[in-house]
Amino acid sequence: MHKVTSKRQVTLPLSVCNAIALKPGDYVEVFARDGVAHIVKMNSDNLAGQFHYLLKDKAYPAADVLKAALKNRAADKFTANDCG
């Protein structure tokens, strides 16, 4: 059993990290469905094109814009009702 810190952080067991080949610096997406939290490792294929709509005739977005886009995507996952 793992305890959630005051910052809502949890240490993932090494066995879980090994099972999904998760390394420090990797990106994950976390969302809940049917009362279960899911952690999904994002690989470069998953991330490719995630921000294409931000780049239409623009320079690469600033870090705060990317963070906001990631937060919005995560929020969309939490509110998604696509689990038939």
Secondary structure, 3 states (H helix, E strand, C coil): CCCCCCCCCCCCCHHHHHHCCCCCCCEEEEEEECCEEEEEEECHHHHCCCCHHHCCCCCCCCHHHHHHHHHHHHHHHHHCCCCC
